[in-house]
Amino acid sequence: MTTTSLILGTVSICIGVFGGALSPVGFVCGIVAIVLGAISIKRDHLLMDTAKAGFVTGIIGTVISLATSLLVYTMPFIDLSPISDFLGGKFLR
């Protein structure tokens, strides 16, 4: 379970950074990595470092995937025309 937690945490980070529309899958992988890491921390005393690493990568992957999901799925609903007008110089005319 410790290795699975570490692998799922790493996958969730990769999907969160590079996945775009697949970021909810990274979010789920991160949650599973957190749960497996927490269980492994309590059970496996020999692999404590790997369990902690899986737990931490799960947390990081979950946060990154959640942020990417919010960005990807809310961007079409945000009106960016005032920013493009400002950057295009139309605010002076």
Contacts in CASP RR format, 6 or more apart in sequence:
PFRMAT RR
TARGET T0000
AUTHOR 0000-0000-0000
METHOD contacts of the structure
MODEL  1
MTTTSLILGTVSICIGVFGGALSPVGFVCGIVAIVLGAISIKRDHLLMDT
AKAGFVTGIIGTVISLATSLLVYTMPFIDLSPISDFLGGKFLR
1 36 0 8 1.000
1 37 0 8 1.000
1 39 0 8 1.000
1 40 0 8 1.000
1 43 0 8 1.000
1 44 0 8 1.000
1 51 0 8 1.000
2 36 0 8 1.000
2 37 0 8 1.000
2 40 0 8 1.000
2 44 0 8 1.000
2 47 0 8 1.000
2 50 0 8 1.000
2 51 0 8 1.000
2 54 0 8 1.000
3 50 0 8 1.000
4 33 0 8 1.000
4 36 0 8 1.000
5 33 0 8 1.000
5 34 0 8 1.000
5 36 0 8 1.000
5 37 0 8 1.000
5 40 0 8 1.000
5 50 0 8 1.000
5 51 0 8 1.000
5 54 0 8 1.000
5 55 0 8 1.000
5 57 0 8 1.000
5 58 0 8 1.000
6 33 0 8 1.000
6 50 0 8 1.000
6 53 0 8 1.000
6 54 0 8 1.000
6 57 0 8 1.000
8 29 0 8 1.000
8 30 0 8 1.000
8 32 0 8 1.000
8 33 0 8 1.000
8 36 0 8 1.000
8 54 0 8 1.000
8 58 0 8 1.000
9 29 0 8 1.000
9 30 0 8 1.000
9 33 0 8 1.000
9 54 0 8 1.000
9 57 0 8 1.000
9 58 0 8 1.000
9 60 0 8 1.000
9 61 0 8 1.000
10 57 0 8 1.000
11 26 0 8 1.000
11 29 0 8 1.000
12 26 0 8 1.000
12 27 0 8 1.000
12 29 0 8 1.000
12 30 0 8 1.000
12 33 0 8 1.000
12 57 0 8 1.000
12 58 0 8 1.000
12 61 0 8 1.000
12 62 0 8 1.000
12 64 0 8 1.000
12 65 0 8 1.000
13 57 0 8 1.000
13 58 0 8 1.000
13 60 0 8 1.000
13 61 0 8 1.000
13 64 0 8 1.000
15 22 0 8 1.000
15 23 0 8 1.000
15 25 0 8 1.000
15 26 0 8 1.000
15 29 0 8 1.000
15 65 0 8 1.000
16 22 0 8 1.000
16 23 0 8 1.000
16 26 0 8 1.000
16 61 0 8 1.000
16 64 0 8 1.000
16 65 0 8 1.000
16 68 0 8 1.000
17 64 0 8 1.000
17 68 0 8 1.000
19 68 0 8 1.000
20 68 0 8 1.000
20 72 0 8 1.000
21 72 0 8 1.000
23 65 0 8 1.000
23 66 0 8 1.000
23 68 0 8 1.000
23 69 0 8 1.000
23 72 0 8 1.000
24 65 0 8 1.000
24 69 0 8 1.000
25 65 0 8 1.000
26 61 0 8 1.000
26 62 0 8 1.000
26 65 0 8 1.000
27 62 0 8 1.000
27 65 0 8 1.000
27 66 0 8 1.000
27 69 0 8 1.000
29 58 0 8 1.000
29 61 0 8 1.000
29 65 0 8 1.000
30 58 0 8 1.000
30 59 0 8 1.000
30 61 0 8 1.000
30 62 0 8 1.000
30 65 0 8 1.000
31 58 0 8 1.000
31 62 0 8 1.000
33 54 0 8 1.000
33 55 0 8 1.000
33 57 0 8 1.000
33 58 0 8 1.000
33 61 0 8 1.000
33 62 0 8 1.000
34 55 0 8 1.000
34 58 0 8 1.000
34 59 0 8 1.000
34 62 0 8 1.000
36 54 0 8 1.000
37 51 0 8 1.000
37 52 0 8 1.000
37 54 0 8 1.000
37 55 0 8 1.000
38 55 0 8 1.000
40 47 0 8 1.000
40 50 0 8 1.000
40 51 0 8 1.000
40 54 0 8 1.000
40 55 0 8 1.000
41 48 0 8 1.000
41 51 0 8 1.000
41 52 0 8 1.000
41 55 0 8 1.000
44 51 0 8 1.000
85 91 0 8 1.000
END
